[in-house]
Amino acid sequence: MSSRRSTIADVAREAGVSASTASVVFSGKTPVTPATRQRVLDAAGALGYTGPDPRAASLRRGRSGIVGVVFEGHLGGAFLDPVTRAMMDGLADAVAPQGAGLLLLRDDVESGATLTTAPIDAAVLIGCSARMRASLEIVLSRGIPVVVIEGDAGAGVPAVMLDNSFAQRVVAEHLKKLGHSRVALVTLPTDVLGERGWVDHRREATITVDVMRDRLEGARQVFPDAPALSARRSSIDEGVIAGRVIFASAERPTAVVAQSDLLAAGVIRAAEEAGLRVPADVSVTGFDGVDVDGLAPYRLTTMSQPASEKGRAAGRAVTAMLDGEKTRTIEFTCVFREGNTTGAPARS
């Protein structure tokens, strides 16, 4: 018995229709009568034909229809972050007119498909670690368009940036104007390992996460000696853990600057556990401008960032590059939003 795979021409002959008619039944691009459609499907079923091979279509087009999205570290927690979800929504919207889908990749070499092995038409990097940069040269040599969101992928790679340092400085200046001088910082992870702990001078010199470094720099421009405690990830639970450590210290701060709204929400819970009133005893600020479930009656003082617009800009950039157009780095700005979690420090 022949092992040859049935073709659309075989199905057309079996169904008694033209090859073009059989083809549109599977593509759905042109309407056919229900009777004709059923006849073609019955013929396909009898021959074991399951539809056109997408790999062959990719070869004809010269494209896979896939945009790779490369994350630093584990993917498991990525979509627990509302900022990441909003950014990915914007990115998906922007590449949809190209008929492209998104393939999520990690920046390490042990996760199966990688930036250098996946069949992608373009790549969007979420940050750019040294490990990711090492793979980038191979991808760029193949002429694959690459855009980075909030990271430095080197000259010639357009970026979608956010004014992280300036925005964090705005928050810190708000606290200084209120009269705070004893301030602690709760930061995003310093690297892909995400180890909790105080950020001393040695650790600060080895920061690999650009967003964390920029926000730390912004806060330190106003409070240069503020102690910083790094969380494992951006989450409420991590904020609670960091807050418990900070509020148990002998020199309790009058304000806490958190590098995300989720971390800030956790810090507020830790303050309540410690019997502290927000903002009467301690002020807390966040960053991102997302809705945090269960935070009421608090409204965070925070910086609101355009997360979905960042993703959309990255999608538009790779789409333009696929069409042979040049694109450039774009920087978005945050908007200060004062809530009810900050106030003047209590008198000693």
VMD Tcl script that draws the C-alpha trace (Angstrom):
set ca {
  {0.00 0.00 0.00}
  {1.32 3.42 -0.86}
  {2.19 5.72 2.05}
  {1.84 8.86 -0.10}
  {0.00 11.65 1.71}
  {-3.27 12.58 0.00}
  {-3.34 16.00 -1.64}
  {-6.05 18.56 -2.26}
  {-6.12 17.37 -5.88}
  {-6.98 13.85 -4.70}
  {-9.79 15.24 -2.55}
  {-11.13 17.28 -5.48}
  {-11.23 14.21 -7.74}
  {-12.96 12.14 -5.05}
  {-15.55 14.87 -4.46}
  {-16.08 15.60 -8.15}
  {-15.16 19.31 -7.86}
  {-12.31 21.48 -9.09}
  {-9.10 21.74 -7.06}
  {-9.76 25.45 -6.46}
  {-13.22 24.68 -5.02}
  {-11.78 22.03 -2.72}
  {-9.08 24.46 -1.65}
  {-11.47 27.24 -0.60}
  {-13.44 24.80 1.55}
  {-10.35 24.48 3.74}
  {-9.22 28.10 3.52}
  {-12.65 29.60 4.16}
  {-11.76 32.59 1.99}
  {-14.65 32.13 -0.46}
  {-18.15 30.88 0.41}
  {-19.38 27.61 -1.13}
  {-22.74 25.89 -0.89}
  {-23.30 23.68 2.16}
  {-23.76 20.64 -0.08}
  {-20.46 21.20 -1.89}
  {-18.65 21.85 1.38}
  {-19.99 18.61 2.88}
  {-19.04 16.62 -0.24}
  {-15.46 17.89 -0.06}
  {-15.22 17.17 3.68}
  {-16.60 13.66 3.20}
  {-14.03 13.02 0.47}
  {-11.25 14.36 2.67}
  {-12.35 12.11 5.52}
  {-12.38 9.05 3.28}
  {-8.86 9.80 2.05}
  {-7.48 10.78 5.44}
  {-6.73 14.32 4.28}
  {-6.58 16.78 7.20}
  {-5.96 20.02 5.32}
  {-3.05 21.91 3.76}
  {0.34 21.44 5.40}
  {1.14 24.77 7.11}
  {4.86 24.09 6.70}
  {4.47 24.04 2.93}
  {2.51 27.28 3.00}
  {5.26 28.86 5.11}
  {7.87 27.82 2.57}
  {5.86 29.35 -0.27}
  {5.43 32.63 1.58}
  {8.97 32.65 2.91}
  {7.55 33.39 6.37}
  {6.43 31.35 9.33}
  {3.78 33.82 10.53}
  {5.34 33.78 14.00}
  {6.72 36.62 16.09}
  {8.88 35.36 18.94}
  {8.53 37.11 22.30}
  {11.57 36.44 24.46}
  {11.37 36.76 28.25}
  {14.19 36.79 30.77}
  {13.97 33.86 33.15}
  {10.89 31.76 33.86}
  {7.64 32.21 31.95}
  {5.51 30.83 34.79}
  {5.10 34.11 36.65}
  {5.14 36.42 33.65}
  {1.40 36.52 33.14}
  {0.63 36.96 36.81}
  {1.84 40.52 36.28}
  {-0.95 42.80 34.95}
  {1.65 45.01 33.24}
  {2.92 42.05 31.21}
  {-0.63 41.01 30.30}
  {-1.51 44.50 29.09}
  {1.73 44.73 27.12}
  {1.13 41.39 25.44}
  {-2.45 42.41 24.55}
  {-1.10 45.48 22.77}
  {1.58 43.48 20.99}
  {-0.93 40.85 19.78}
  {-3.26 43.58 18.48}
  {-0.45 45.20 16.51}
  {0.78 42.06 14.73}
  {-2.72 40.68 14.03}
  {-3.12 42.53 10.68}
  {-0.05 40.60 9.47}
  {-1.81 37.34 10.30}
  {0.99 36.62 12.76}
  {0.86 34.75 16.04}
  {3.06 35.07 19.11}
  {5.46 32.39 20.30}
  {6.68 32.81 23.89}
  {10.35 31.96 24.42}
  {12.81 32.03 27.30}
  {16.30 33.46 27.04}
  {18.08 30.31 28.24}
  {19.28 27.36 26.19}
  {17.50 24.64 28.16}
  {13.91 25.57 27.35}
  {13.41 23.84 24.00}
  {12.81 26.37 21.26}
  {15.01 29.43 21.71}
  {15.63 32.75 20.02}
  {18.17 31.12 17.69}
  {16.27 27.89 16.91}
  {12.59 28.87 16.74}
  {11.11 29.43 13.23}
  {10.28 33.12 13.70}
  {9.85 36.04 11.32}
  {10.68 38.67 13.95}
  {11.53 38.91 17.64}
  {10.39 41.16 20.48}
  {12.69 41.04 23.49}
  {11.30 41.83 26.93}
  {14.46 43.29 28.40}
  {17.85 42.12 27.16}
  {20.10 40.12 29.45}
  {23.71 39.28 28.66}
  {22.56 35.74 27.87}
  {20.01 37.07 25.40}
  {22.55 39.44 23.85}
  {24.84 36.52 23.09}
  {22.11 34.93 20.93}
  {21.17 38.18 19.27}
  {24.15 38.34 16.92}
  {23.08 35.11 15.22}
  {19.49 36.30 14.80}
  {20.48 39.69 13.41}
  {22.90 38.07 10.95}
  {19.92 36.25 9.44}
  {18.16 39.55 8.80}
  {15.40 38.86 11.33}
  {13.84 42.10 12.64}
  {14.33 42.60 16.37}
  {12.80 45.13 18.77}
  {13.51 45.33 22.51}
  {11.09 46.58 25.16}
  {12.85 48.38 28.01}
  {16.35 47.07 27.44}
  {19.60 47.68 25.59}
  {20.15 45.27 22.73}
  {22.95 47.30 21.19}
  {23.25 49.72 18.31}
  {20.89 49.15 15.43}
  {18.17 47.44 17.47}
  {15.21 49.81 17.98}
  {13.77 49.94 21.47}
  {10.49 50.79 23.15}
  {11.50 52.62 26.30}
  {9.86 54.04 29.40}
  {11.15 56.98 31.44}
  {11.73 54.73 34.46}
  {14.45 56.77 36.15}
  {12.71 60.12 35.75}
  {9.33 58.71 36.78}
  {10.71 57.13 39.94}
  {12.42 60.39 40.78}
  {9.08 62.20 40.53}
  {7.62 59.86 43.16}
  {10.62 60.28 45.42}
  {10.45 64.08 45.11}
  {6.77 63.92 46.08}
  {7.73 62.18 49.33}
  {10.57 64.62 49.99}
  {8.21 67.58 49.58}
  {5.88 65.98 52.13}
  {8.79 66.00 54.57}
  {10.07 62.42 54.43}
  {13.75 61.72 54.87}
  {13.73 58.16 56.28}
  {12.77 56.17 53.18}
  {13.20 52.50 52.22}
  {12.99 51.00 48.73}
  {11.39 47.70 47.70}
  {12.73 46.79 44.28}
  {12.10 44.41 41.44}
  {14.61 41.53 41.07}
  {18.19 42.54 40.38}
  {18.74 39.59 38.02}
  {16.96 36.61 36.45}
  {17.56 34.46 39.55}
  {15.36 36.78 41.59}
  {17.02 36.35 44.98}
  {15.51 38.26 47.90}
  {17.76 40.45 49.99}
  {19.28 43.82 50.69}
  {20.96 45.48 47.73}
  {24.43 46.39 48.97}
  {27.14 48.08 46.89}
  {28.45 44.74 45.63}
  {25.04 43.55 44.51}
  {24.17 46.93 43.04}
  {27.23 46.68 40.79}
  {25.93 43.41 39.29}
  {22.34 44.41 38.47}
  {21.28 42.96 35.11}
  {17.59 44.02 34.99}
  {17.48 47.40 33.28}
  {14.06 48.42 34.63}
  {15.09 47.75 38.23}
  {18.40 49.60 37.80}
  {16.75 52.66 36.24}
  {14.06 52.94 38.91}
  {16.64 52.49 41.66}
  {18.73 55.25 40.13}
  {15.72 57.58 40.03}
  {14.93 57.05 43.71}
  {18.57 57.39 44.73}
  {18.78 60.79 43.02}
  {16.50 62.07 45.78}
  {17.32 59.66 48.64}
  {20.92 58.57 47.94}
  {21.28 56.60 51.18}
  {17.90 54.86 51.13}
  {18.26 51.12 51.87}
  {16.91 48.89 49.10}
  {15.42 45.42 49.53}
  {15.06 43.28 46.40}
  {12.00 41.05 45.92}
  {11.93 37.79 43.97}
  {9.24 39.07 41.60}
  {6.54 41.68 41.28}
  {3.75 40.28 43.44}
  {1.67 41.15 46.50}
  {3.13 38.22 48.46}
  {6.65 39.44 47.79}
  {5.64 42.92 48.91}
  {4.33 41.49 52.18}
  {7.61 39.64 52.80}
  {9.67 42.76 52.08}
  {7.39 44.93 54.23}
  {7.70 42.60 57.21}
  {11.49 42.85 57.04}
  {11.44 46.64 56.70}
  {8.94 47.30 59.48}
  {10.78 44.99 61.85}
  {13.98 47.00 61.53}
  {15.12 49.24 64.38}
  {15.15 52.31 62.13}
  {11.62 52.05 60.74}
  {11.14 54.26 57.67}
  {8.36 56.83 57.41}
  {7.89 56.01 53.70}
  {8.41 53.05 51.37}
  {8.98 53.41 47.64}
  {7.95 50.18 45.87}
  {8.95 49.55 42.26}
  {5.54 48.12 41.34}
  {1.94 48.51 42.46}
  {1.75 44.83 43.43}
  {4.77 45.18 45.68}
  {3.27 48.36 47.15}
  {-0.01 46.57 47.93}
  {1.96 43.89 49.78}
  {3.88 46.52 51.74}
  {0.56 48.08 52.83}
  {-0.64 44.68 54.09}
  {2.59 44.25 56.03}
  {2.14 47.72 57.53}
  {-1.35 46.79 58.71}
  {0.01 43.57 60.22}
  {2.53 45.67 62.14}
  {-0.23 47.94 63.46}
  {0.83 50.88 61.28}
  {-1.62 53.25 59.68}
  {-1.21 54.25 56.03}
  {-0.39 57.08 55.48}
  {-0.47 58.43 59.06}
  {2.41 56.22 60.23}
  {3.98 55.22 56.92}
  {3.50 56.42 53.34}
  {3.67 53.89 50.49}
  {4.11 54.52 46.76}
  {3.88 52.16 43.80}
  {4.70 52.15 40.11}
  {2.63 51.05 37.07}
  {-0.89 52.41 37.58}
  {-2.68 49.03 37.53}
  {-5.84 47.99 39.35}
  {-4.97 45.87 42.38}
  {-7.80 43.68 43.68}
  {-8.60 44.07 47.36}
  {-6.67 47.31 47.85}
  {-9.70 49.46 48.76}
  {-10.06 51.80 50.57}
  {-6.55 52.67 49.45}
  {-5.78 54.38 46.17}
  {-2.08 54.10 45.53}
  {0.12 57.09 44.91}
  {1.91 55.80 41.85}
  {3.26 56.42 38.37}
  {0.88 55.19 35.67}
  {2.59 53.70 32.64}
  {1.09 52.97 29.17}
  {1.71 49.20 29.21}
  {-0.55 48.21 26.31}
  {0.76 51.11 24.21}
  {4.32 49.83 24.74}
  {3.35 46.43 23.39}
  {1.47 47.98 20.50}
  {4.47 50.13 19.59}
  {6.75 47.08 19.56}
  {4.29 45.21 17.35}
  {4.03 48.11 14.92}
  {7.82 48.36 14.82}
  {8.42 44.71 13.86}
  {5.56 44.86 11.36}
  {7.15 47.90 9.70}
  {10.54 46.17 9.62}
  {9.02 43.08 8.01}
  {7.68 45.40 5.30}
  {11.17 46.77 4.73}
  {10.62 50.04 6.54}
  {13.01 51.63 8.98}
  {11.94 52.27 12.54}
  {13.45 54.04 15.51}
  {13.54 53.93 19.28}
  {10.49 55.41 20.98}
  {10.16 56.47 24.61}
  {6.92 56.60 26.56}
  {6.35 58.70 29.64}
  {4.56 57.92 32.89}
  {1.89 60.06 34.56}
  {2.01 60.84 38.29}
  {-1.16 59.83 40.11}
  {-1.55 60.90 43.72}
  {-3.72 58.65 45.87}
  {-4.40 58.41 49.58}
  {-1.37 56.28 50.53}
  {1.02 59.21 51.03}
  {1.02 62.05 53.53}
  {3.31 64.04 55.78}
  {5.36 61.98 58.26}
  {4.05 61.78 61.81}
  {5.83 63.98 64.31}
  {8.23 62.17 66.60}
}
mol new
graphics top color blue
foreach p $ca { graphics top sphere $p radius 0.5 }
foreach p [lrange $ca 0 end-1] q [lrange $ca 1 end] { graphics top cylinder $p $q radius 0.2 }
display resetview
